[in-house]
Amino acid sequence: MYYIGLSLMRRNDLDGALKYFKKAEEGSLVLDKDEETGFFVNTILYIANIYEKQDNKKLAISYYNKCLKMKEYDNSHSKASSSLKRLKQQ
């Protein structure tokens, strides 16, 4: 699901990408319950990015905050923090 979402996001099919990332999130909640993987962290970050691009500020902020509560992976906290700062300045 993750890679399908990533491919669709790169093609700018945000609705399609969101659908698959949400499925990846559901799967990660089951599979990664002991430890958050990079896939799970990135999924949450990508969902936040999509909501931001769709001008759904409330859900974007919610998912960026969710990312900050997760394990740090590949600068995920820095990316989420800078996105939150940008959204709050709008």
N, C-alpha and C positions, 0 to 999 in steps of 0.2 A: 504494500500500500504506500509506503514511504516513497519509494522510487517512482511510482506512478504519479504521486502528488508532486514530486520534484520536477518531473518531466513536464507535467501540465503547467506548473508555475512558470517554468522557463519559456513556455509557449504563450504565456500571458492568459491562460485559461484559469483565472483565479477561482471561479465557482467550482470547476472540476477539481482543481488542486485542493481546495478546502475540503471537499467531500472525501478525498482520499487521505488527506492529513488527519481529518477527524477519525477516520477508521484506524489509521496508524496509532493515533492517540489511545483509542479504545484498546487496541491490541497491546500497546506498551503498558497500560495500566495493569494488565494481567501478566504479561511476560516479564516485565521489569519491576515487579513489586518488591523484590529484594534490593535491587540497586538500579538507579536510573542510568540508562545507557545514553551514548551520544545521539543515537537515533531518536530517543524520546525527547531529549533536551532540544534538539534541532527541530523536531516536529512542532513542539510548543512555540518555538521562536518563529518558525515559518507560518504557523497559524496566526500569530500576532502580526507578522508582516502583511499577510493577506488582508486581515481585518483593517489594518491601517490604510492599505492601498484602496480598500473599498469604502473609506471614510467612516468606518464603524469604530469611532474613537473609544467608546466605552469597552467594547470587547477587546480591542487592541491593547488597551491599558491593562485589562484583566489578565490577558495572556502574557504580556511582558512581565507583570508582577509574578505570575505563576512561574515563569522562567527564572526569575531571581531567587525563588525559593528552592529551586532545584540545584543539583550538583553543577558546578562550573564545568563547562565543556567548550573548548575551542573559542574562548573569549565570549561565551554566551552572555555572561553577566554584563560585560562592557557594552555589547550590542544592545541588550535590553535596556540598560540604563540610559544610553544615549538616545534611544528611540523614545523612552518615556519622557526624557527632558525636552525633546523636540515637540512631542505631542502636548505637553503641558504649557509650552510657549505659544501654541496656536490659539 
